[in-house]
């Protein structure tokens, strides 16, 4: 199964992250199938995030599953995950679905 996840790059105490599509069981430092964006966190709390939305949606359509950190970065816009969440997260998923249905 493919996952869309953050891959840590950069120097010590100055991390940058690549948003990559990888096989779920590979190491984070392993070879990525595709890189679709990047994240540069700043100490003031304003992060620089750039993602290719078309590529992201194309990988979602192919069956890739975003990790929780990716969903949080994208403001939980993309909640159509193809796996069942754990019991503790069912309430959060229901709240998100209610918010989306109101819009």
N, CA, C and O atoms as a GROMACS GRO file, in nm:
protein
  412
    1UNK      N    1   0.085  -0.117   0.000
    1UNK     CA    2   0.000   0.000   0.000
    1UNK      C    3   0.090   0.124   0.000
    1UNK      O    4   0.192   0.129   0.070
    2UNK      N    5   0.052   0.222  -0.078
    2UNK     CA    6   0.127   0.347  -0.085
    2UNK      C    7   0.078   0.445   0.020
    2UNK      O    8  -0.041   0.452   0.051
    3UNK      N    9   0.171   0.520   0.075
    3UNK     CA   10   0.139   0.624   0.173
    3UNK      C   11   0.199   0.756   0.128
    3UNK      O   12   0.305   0.758   0.067
    4UNK      N   13   0.130   0.863   0.159
    4UNK     CA   14   0.182   0.998   0.137
    4UNK      C   15   0.229   1.046   0.273
    4UNK      O   16   0.149   1.063   0.364
    5UNK      N   17   0.361   1.068   0.287
    5UNK     CA   18   0.416   1.100   0.418
    5UNK      C   19   0.528   1.201   0.410
    5UNK      O   20   0.578   1.234   0.302
    6UNK      N   21   0.568   1.250   0.527
    6UNK     CA   22   0.677   1.346   0.537
    6UNK      C   23   0.810   1.272   0.547
    6UNK      O   24   0.823   1.175   0.622
    7UNK      N   25   0.909   1.319   0.472
    7UNK     CA   26   1.044   1.264   0.476
    7UNK      C   27   1.135   1.376   0.524
    7UNK      O   28   1.142   1.482   0.463
    8UNK      N   29   1.205   1.350   0.636
    8UNK     CA   30   1.288   1.454   0.695
    8UNK      C   31   1.418   1.469   0.617
    8UNK      O   32   1.486   1.371   0.588
    9UNK      N   33   1.451   1.592   0.586
    9UNK     CA   34   1.576   1.627   0.519
    9UNK      C   35   1.637   1.744   0.596
    9UNK      O   36   1.582   1.786   0.698
   10UNK      N   37   1.747   1.796   0.548
   10UNK     CA   38   1.805   1.916   0.608
   10UNK      C   39   1.911   1.884   0.711
   10UNK      O   40   1.949   1.768   0.731
   11UNK      N   41   1.957   1.989   0.776
   11UNK     CA   42   2.063   1.978   0.874
   11UNK      C   43   2.007   1.950   1.013
   11UNK      O   44   1.886   1.954   1.035
   12UNK      N   45   2.098   1.922   1.106
   12UNK     CA   46   2.059   1.906   1.245
   12UNK      C   47   2.010   2.042   1.296
   12UNK      O   48   2.072   2.145   1.269
   13UNK      N   49   1.901   2.042   1.367
   13UNK     CA   50   1.837   2.162   1.422
   13UNK      C   51   1.781   2.255   1.315
   13UNK      O   52   1.737   2.365   1.348
   14UNK      N   53   1.782   2.215   1.191
   14UNK     CA   54   1.723   2.295   1.084
   14UNK      C   55   1.657   2.200   0.984
   14UNK      O   56   1.703   2.189   0.870
   15UNK      N   57   1.550   2.131   1.025
   15UNK     CA   58   1.491   2.032   0.937
   15UNK      C   59   1.407   2.094   0.826
   15UNK      O   60   1.349   2.202   0.843
   16UNK      N   61   1.401   2.026   0.715
   16UNK     CA   62   1.304   2.052   0.609
   16UNK      C   63   1.242   1.917   0.578
   16UNK      O   64   1.301   1.812   0.607
   17UNK      N   65   1.125   1.918   0.521
   17UNK     CA   66   1.053   1.794   0.494
   17UNK      C   67   1.009   1.791   0.349
   17UNK      O   68   0.968   1.893   0.294
   18UNK      N   69   1.017   1.675   0.289
   18UNK     CA   70   0.962   1.651   0.157
   18UNK      C   71   0.832   1.574   0.174
   18UNK      O   72   0.823   1.485   0.259
   19UNK      N   73   0.732   1.606   0.096
   19UNK     CA   74   0.608   1.530   0.095
   19UNK      C   75   0.623   1.428  -0.016
   19UNK      O   76   0.626   1.461  -0.134
   20UNK      N   77   0.631   1.301   0.025
   20UNK     CA   78   0.665   1.196  -0.069
   20UNK      C   79   0.562   1.085  -0.068
   20UNK      O   80   0.493   1.062   0.031
   21UNK      N   81   0.553   1.016  -0.181
   21UNK     CA   82   0.469   0.898  -0.194
   21UNK      C   83   0.564   0.778  -0.186
   21UNK      O   84   0.653   0.764  -0.270
   22UNK      N   85   0.544   0.693  -0.084
   22UNK     CA   86   0.630   0.578  -0.064
   22UNK      C   87   0.547   0.456  -0.029
   22UNK      O   88   0.432   0.466   0.012
   23UNK      N   89   0.609   0.340  -0.047
   23UNK     CA   90   0.548   0.217   0.000
   23UNK      C   91   0.539   0.226   0.152
   23UNK      O   92   0.630   0.278   0.216
   24UNK      N   93   0.431   0.177   0.210
   24UNK     CA   94   0.406   0.195   0.354
   24UNK      C   95   0.514   0.131   0.440
   24UNK      O   96   0.543   0.182   0.549
   25UNK      N   97   0.572   0.022   0.397
   25UNK     CA   98   0.668  -0.049   0.480
   25UNK      C   99   0.813  -0.007   0.460
   25UNK      O  100   0.901  -0.057   0.530
   26UNK      N  101   0.840   0.083   0.368
   26UNK     CA  102   0.978   0.127   0.350
   26UNK      C  103   1.017   0.225   0.459
   26UNK      O  104   0.932   0.288   0.521
   27UNK      N  105   1.147   0.238   0.481
   27UNK     CA  106   1.196   0.334   0.578
   27UNK      C  107   1.169   0.474   0.526
   27UNK      O  108   1.157   0.496   0.405
   28UNK      N  109   1.160   0.567   0.616
   28UNK     CA  110   1.135   0.706   0.578
   28UNK      C  111   1.248   0.756   0.489
   28UNK      O  112   1.226   0.837   0.398
   29UNK      N  113   1.369   0.710   0.516
   29UNK     CA  114   1.484   0.753   0.437
   29UNK      C  115   1.499   0.673   0.308
   29UNK      O  116   1.596   0.692   0.235
   30UNK      N  117   1.406   0.584   0.279
   30UNK     CA  118   1.414   0.501   0.159
   30UNK      C  119   1.379   0.577   0.033
   30UNK      O  120   1.354   0.698   0.036
   31UNK      N  121   1.378   0.505  -0.077
   31UNK     CA  122   1.350   0.565  -0.208
   31UNK      C  123   1.202   0.598  -0.219
   31UNK      O  124   1.116   0.514  -0.190
   32UNK      N  125   1.173   0.719  -0.263
   32UNK     CA  126   1.035   0.764  -0.279
   32UNK      C  127   0.987   0.734  -0.421
   32UNK      O  128   1.064   0.746  -0.517
   33UNK      N  129   0.861   0.697  -0.434
   33UNK     CA  130   0.801   0.678  -0.565
   33UNK      C  131   0.787   0.812  -0.635
   33UNK      O  132   0.814   0.823  -0.755
   34UNK      N  133   0.743   0.914  -0.560
   34UNK     CA  134   0.729   1.049  -0.615
   34UNK      C  135   0.737   1.150  -0.501
   34UNK      O  136   0.699   1.120  -0.388
   35UNK      N  137   0.788   1.268  -0.532
   35UNK     CA  138   0.787   1.378  -0.437
   35UNK      C  139   0.692   1.484  -0.491
   35UNK      O  140   0.707   1.531  -0.603
   36UNK      N  141   0.593   1.520  -0.408
   36UNK     CA  142   0.488   1.610  -0.457
   36UNK      C  143   0.485   1.744  -0.385
   36UNK      O  144   0.397   1.826  -0.411
   37UNK      N  145   0.579   1.767  -0.296
   37UNK     CA  146   0.581   1.896  -0.228
   37UNK      C  147   0.688   1.902  -0.122
   37UNK      O  148   0.769   1.810  -0.107
   38UNK      N  149   0.687   2.012  -0.047
   38UNK     CA  150   0.783   2.029   0.062
   38UNK      C  151   0.724   2.113   0.172
   38UNK      O  152   0.624   2.183   0.153
   39UNK      N  153   0.786   2.105   0.291
   39UNK     CA  154   0.748   2.182   0.408
   39UNK      C  155   0.874   2.234   0.472
   39UNK      O  156   0.967   2.158   0.498
   40UNK      N  157   0.879   2.365   0.498
   40UNK     CA  158   0.991   2.426   0.569
   40UNK      C  159   0.933   2.492   0.694
   40UNK      O  160   0.872   2.598   0.685
   41UNK      N  161   0.952   2.429   0.811
   41UNK     CA  162   0.900   2.489   0.934
   41UNK      C  163   0.989   2.604   0.980
   41UNK      O  164   1.112   2.598   0.968
   42UNK      N  165   0.929   2.708   1.032
   42UNK     CA  166   1.002   2.823   1.084
   42UNK      C  167   0.975   2.836   1.233
   42UNK      O  168   0.871   2.792   1.282
   43UNK      N  169   1.068   2.895   1.305
   43UNK     CA  170   1.056   2.905   1.451
   43UNK      C  171   0.942   2.997   1.495
   43UNK      O  172   0.893   2.984   1.607
   44UNK      N  173   0.899   3.089   1.409
   44UNK     CA  174   0.791   3.180   1.447
   44UNK      C  175   0.653   3.118   1.431
   44UNK      O  176   0.552   3.183   1.458
   45UNK      N  177   0.646   2.992   1.387
   45UNK     CA  178   0.518   2.923   1.374
   45UNK      C  179   0.458   2.930   1.236
   45UNK      O  180   0.360   2.861   1.209
   46UNK      N  181   0.513   3.012   1.148
   46UNK     CA  182   0.462   3.022   1.011
   46UNK      C  183   0.545   2.927   0.926
   46UNK      O  184   0.666   2.946   0.910
   47UNK      N  185   0.480   2.828   0.872
   47UNK     CA  186   0.550   2.727   0.793
   47UNK      C  187   0.531   2.753   0.645
   47UNK      O  188   0.426   2.801   0.602
   48UNK      N  189   0.632   2.721   0.568
   48UNK     CA  190   0.622   2.733   0.423
   48UNK      C  191   0.587   2.595   0.369
   48UNK      O  192   0.668   2.502   0.376
   49UNK      N  193   0.467   2.582   0.315
   49UNK     CA  194   0.417   2.454   0.264
   49UNK      C  195   0.382   2.471   0.118
   49UNK      O  196   0.307   2.562   0.082
   50UNK      N  197   0.436   2.386   0.034
   50UNK     CA  198   0.402   2.388  -0.107
   50UNK      C  199   0.376   2.246  -0.150
   50UNK      O  200   0.459   2.157  -0.130
   51UNK      N  201   0.259   2.222  -0.209
   51UNK     CA  202   0.221   2.089  -0.253
   51UNK      C  203   0.151   2.098  -0.387
   51UNK      O  204   0.072   2.190  -0.411
   52UNK      N  205   0.179   2.004  -0.472
   52UNK     CA  206   0.114   1.995  -0.602
   52UNK      C  207  -0.020   1.924  -0.582
   52UNK      O  208  -0.025   1.802  -0.572
   53UNK      N  209  -0.127   2.002  -0.577
   53UNK     CA  210  -0.260   1.946  -0.545
   53UNK      C  211  -0.307   1.847  -0.651
   53UNK      O  212  -0.372   1.747  -0.618
   54UNK      N  213  -0.275   1.874  -0.776
   54UNK     CA  214  -0.317   1.780  -0.882
   54UNK      C  215  -0.249   1.645  -0.865
   54UNK      O  216  -0.313   1.541  -0.878
   55UNK      N  217  -0.120   1.648  -0.835
   55UNK     CA  218  -0.047   1.522  -0.813
   55UNK      C  219  -0.098   1.453  -0.688
   55UNK      O  220  -0.109   1.330  -0.685
   56UNK      N  221  -0.128   1.531  -0.584
   56UNK     CA  222  -0.180   1.474  -0.459
   56UNK      C  223  -0.312   1.402  -0.485
   56UNK      O  224  -0.330   1.287  -0.444
   57UNK      N  225  -0.403   1.469  -0.554
   57UNK     CA  226  -0.533   1.407  -0.582
   57UNK      C  227  -0.521   1.288  -0.675
   57UNK      O  228  -0.597   1.192  -0.664
   58UNK      N  229  -0.424   1.292  -0.768
   58UNK     CA  230  -0.402   1.179  -0.857
   58UNK      C  231  -0.353   1.057  -0.778
   58UNK      O  232  -0.397   0.945  -0.804
   59UNK      N  233  -0.263   1.078  -0.682
   59UNK     CA  234  -0.214   0.966  -0.601
   59UNK      C  235  -0.323   0.915  -0.509
   59UNK      O  236  -0.330   0.794  -0.483
   60UNK      N  237  -0.410   1.002  -0.459
   60UNK     CA  238  -0.524   0.958  -0.377
   60UNK      C  239  -0.615   0.869  -0.461
   60UNK      O  240  -0.662   0.766  -0.415
   61UNK      N  241  -0.639   0.910  -0.585
   61UNK     CA  242  -0.724   0.832  -0.675
   61UNK      C  243  -0.663   0.695  -0.706
   61UNK      O  244  -0.735   0.598  -0.731
   62UNK      N  245  -0.530   0.688  -0.705
   62UNK     CA  246  -0.462   0.560  -0.732
   62UNK      C  247  -0.458   0.471  -0.609
   62UNK      O  248  -0.418   0.355  -0.619
   63UNK      N  249  -0.500   0.522  -0.493
   63UNK     CA  250  -0.508   0.439  -0.373
   63UNK      C  251  -0.407   0.474  -0.265
   63UNK      O  252  -0.399   0.402  -0.166
   64UNK      N  253  -0.331   0.580  -0.281
   64UNK     CA  254  -0.236   0.620  -0.178
   64UNK      C  255  -0.312   0.678  -0.059
   64UNK      O  256  -0.414   0.745  -0.076
   65UNK      N  257  -0.264   0.651   0.062
   65UNK     CA  258  -0.330   0.695   0.184
   65UNK      C  259  -0.242   0.799   0.253
   65UNK      O  260  -0.126   0.768   0.284
   66UNK      N  261  -0.292   0.919   0.279
   66UNK     CA  262  -0.210   1.019   0.349
   66UNK      C  263  -0.199   0.986   0.497
   66UNK      O  264  -0.292   0.930   0.556
   67UNK      N  265  -0.086   1.020   0.557
   67UNK     CA  266  -0.068   1.000   0.700
   67UNK      C  267  -0.143   1.110   0.776
   67UNK      O  268  -0.189   1.208   0.716
   68UNK      N  269  -0.153   1.093   0.906
   68UNK     CA  270  -0.224   1.191   0.988
   68UNK      C  271  -0.156   1.328   0.983
   68UNK      O  272  -0.224   1.431   0.982
   69UNK      N  273  -0.024   1.328   0.980
   69UNK     CA  274   0.047   1.456   0.977
   69UNK      C  275   0.019   1.532   0.847
   69UNK      O  276   0.009   1.654   0.848
   70UNK      N  277   0.007   1.461   0.737
   70UNK     CA  278  -0.025   1.525   0.609
   70UNK      C  279  -0.167   1.582   0.615
   70UNK      O  280  -0.191   1.693   0.568
   71UNK      N  281  -0.260   1.507   0.671
   71UNK     CA  282  -0.398   1.556   0.683
   71UNK      C  283  -0.405   1.681   0.770
   71UNK      O  284  -0.480   1.774   0.739
   72UNK      N  285  -0.327   1.685   0.877
   72UNK     CA  286  -0.326   1.803   0.963
   72UNK      C  287  -0.267   1.923   0.890
   72UNK      O  288  -0.315   2.035   0.907
   73UNK      N  289  -0.165   1.900   0.810
   73UNK     CA  290  -0.106   2.009   0.734
   73UNK      C  291  -0.202   2.067   0.632
   73UNK      O  292  -0.201   2.187   0.606
   74UNK      N  293  -0.285   1.983   0.575
   74UNK     CA  294  -0.380   2.028   0.474
   74UNK      C  295  -0.514   2.069   0.534
   74UNK      O  296  -0.616   2.072   0.465
   75UNK      N  297  -0.513   2.101   0.664
   75UNK     CA  298  -0.633   2.149   0.736
   75UNK      C  299  -0.748   2.050   0.730
   75UNK      O  300  -0.865   2.089   0.731
   76UNK      N  301  -0.716   1.924   0.725
   76UNK     CA  302  -0.815   1.815   0.726
   76UNK      C  303  -0.916   1.829   0.613
   76UNK      O  304  -1.031   1.788   0.628
   77UNK      N  305  -0.874   1.886   0.501
   77UNK     CA  306  -0.964   1.896   0.386
   77UNK      C  307  -0.993   1.758   0.329
   77UNK      O  308  -1.107   1.728   0.293
   78UNK      N  309  -0.891   1.676   0.321
   78UNK     CA  310  -0.903   1.547   0.254
   78UNK      C  311  -0.926   1.440   0.359
   78UNK      O  312  -0.831   1.385   0.415
   79UNK      N  313  -1.054   1.409   0.385
   79UNK     CA  314  -1.088   1.312   0.487
   79UNK      C  315  -1.133   1.179   0.428
   79UNK      O  316  -1.173   1.090   0.502
   80UNK      N  317  -1.128   1.165   0.297
   80UNK     CA  318  -1.177   1.042   0.236
   80UNK      C  319  -1.065   0.938   0.233
   80UNK      O  320  -1.006   0.909   0.128
   81UNK      N  321  -1.037   0.884   0.351
   81UNK     CA  322  -0.933   0.784   0.367
   81UNK      C  323  -0.995   0.646   0.344
   81UNK      O  324  -1.110   0.623   0.381
   82UNK      N  325  -0.920   0.557   0.284
   82UNK     CA  326  -0.973   0.427   0.247
   82UNK      C  327  -0.955   0.320   0.354
   82UNK      O  328  -0.984   0.203   0.328
   83UNK      N  329  -0.907   0.356   0.472
   83UNK     CA  330  -0.896   0.258   0.579
   83UNK      C  331  -0.981   0.302   0.696
   83UNK      O  332  -1.013   0.420   0.708
   84UNK      N  333  -1.016   0.209   0.782
   84UNK     CA  334  -1.100   0.241   0.898
   84UNK      C  335  -1.014   0.296   1.010
   84UNK      O  336  -0.914   0.233   1.046
   85UNK      N  337  -1.048   0.411   1.065
   85UNK     CA  338  -0.969   0.468   1.174
   85UNK      C  339  -0.992   0.391   1.305
   85UNK      O  340  -1.088   0.314   1.316
   86UNK      N  341  -0.904   0.411   1.401
   86UNK     CA  342  -0.918   0.347   1.530
   86UNK      C  343  -1.039   0.405   1.603
   86UNK      O  344  -1.090   0.510   1.566
   87UNK      N  345  -1.084   0.337   1.707
   87UNK     CA  346  -1.204   0.378   1.779
   87UNK      C  347  -1.194   0.520   1.833
   87UNK      O  348  -1.291   0.595   1.830
   88UNK      N  349  -1.077   0.557   1.882
   88UNK     CA  350  -1.060   0.691   1.939
   88UNK      C  351  -1.076   0.798   1.833
   88UNK      O  352  -1.112   0.912   1.865
   89UNK      N  353  -1.050   0.765   1.710
   89UNK     CA  354  -1.055   0.865   1.605
   89UNK      C  355  -1.189   0.866   1.531
   89UNK      O  356  -1.211   0.952   1.446
   90UNK      N  357  -1.276   0.774   1.564
   90UNK     CA  358  -1.407   0.773   1.499
   90UNK      C  359  -1.485   0.900   1.530
   90UNK      O  360  -1.551   0.955   1.441
   91UNK      N  361  -1.479   0.947   1.653
   91UNK     CA  362  -1.550   1.069   1.689
   91UNK      C  363  -1.496   1.188   1.612
   91UNK      O  364  -1.573   1.272   1.564
   92UNK      N  365  -1.364   1.197   1.599
   92UNK     CA  366  -1.304   1.308   1.524
   92UNK      C  367  -1.346   1.302   1.377
   92UNK      O  368  -1.375   1.405   1.317
   93UNK      N  369  -1.349   1.182   1.319
   93UNK     CA  370  -1.389   1.167   1.180
   93UNK      C  371  -1.535   1.209   1.161
   93UNK      O  372  -1.569   1.275   1.063
   94UNK      N  373  -1.622   1.171   1.256
   94UNK     CA  374  -1.763   1.209   1.247
   94UNK      C  375  -1.780   1.360   1.255
   94UNK      O  376  -1.863   1.416   1.183
   95UNK      N  377  -1.703   1.426   1.341
   95UNK     CA  378  -1.709   1.572   1.351
   95UNK      C  379  -1.667   1.637   1.220
   95UNK      O  380  -1.729   1.734   1.176
   96UNK      N  381  -1.563   1.584   1.159
   96UNK     CA  382  -1.513   1.640   1.033
   96UNK      C  383  -1.618   1.622   0.924
   96UNK      O  384  -1.644   1.714   0.846
   97UNK      N  385  -1.679   1.503   0.919
   97UNK     CA  386  -1.782   1.478   0.818
   97UNK      C  387  -1.902   1.570   0.837
   97UNK      O  388  -1.961   1.617   0.740
   98UNK      N  389  -1.939   1.597   0.964
   98UNK     CA  390  -2.050   1.689   0.989
   98UNK      C  391  -2.016   1.830   0.943
   98UNK      O  392  -2.100   1.897   0.883
   99UNK      N  393  -1.894   1.874   0.970
   99UNK     CA  394  -1.851   2.006   0.926
   99UNK      C  395  -1.853   2.017   0.775
   99UNK      O  396  -1.894   2.120   0.720
  100UNK      N  397  -1.808   1.912   0.706
  100UNK     CA  398  -1.809   1.914   0.560
  100UNK      C  399  -1.950   1.912   0.504
  100UNK      O  400  -1.977   1.976   0.402
  101UNK      N  401  -2.040   1.840   0.569
  101UNK     CA  402  -2.177   1.834   0.519
  101UNK      C  403  -2.249   1.967   0.538
  101UNK      O  404  -2.340   1.999   0.462
  102UNK      N  405  -2.209   2.045   0.640
  102UNK     CA  406  -2.269   2.176   0.663
  102UNK      C  407  -2.230   2.274   0.554
  102UNK      O  408  -2.307   2.365   0.520
  103UNK      N  409  -2.109   2.256   0.499
  103UNK     CA  410  -2.061   2.348   0.395
  103UNK      C  411  -2.127   2.313   0.268
  103UNK      O  412  -2.102   2.377   0.166
   0.00000   0.00000   0.00000
